[in-house]
């Protein structure tokens, strides 16, 4: 098979743009994490979902205190605030794209190949708790605090509206 050098170059540029997009998504997630997360290490779960139009896919970025189940078409990173350190946990593309990242391809990626291998044959390793994860009761306390803060904000909005009413 003869490779068109211009086509290969275009694919390489597109692949690099995706890398920039991933970096931006992680940085945005770190900068906009809930204040209740404070400086605890947390996961950044990026997963593709089909738009309401049924055709377009979009990538959702979600900060999490616990590790989600692994799935195709997803990425998981771990952030360590206040530093800018980010650890790649997995990058699992859609199944029909797996061969794209294999050895001797322009878009070869060791982290993606390792992630696919673990996803297929050892998911427990991908989904296992890490030594620096918060304990379950700590995670629950943080999420409870987020809920209370959310309820407080809602009630404050209601009370602000009531203050303007004169009897």
Buried (B, 14 or more C-beta within 10 A) or exposed (E): EEEEEEEEEEBEEEBEEEEEEBEEBBBEBBEEBBEBBEEBBBBBBBBBEEEEEEEEEEBEBEBBBBBBEBBBBBBBBBBBBEEEEBBBBBBBBEEEBBEBBEEEEEBEBEEBBBBBEBBEEEEEEBBEEEEEBBEEEEBEEBBEEBEEEEEEEEEEEEEEEEEEEEE
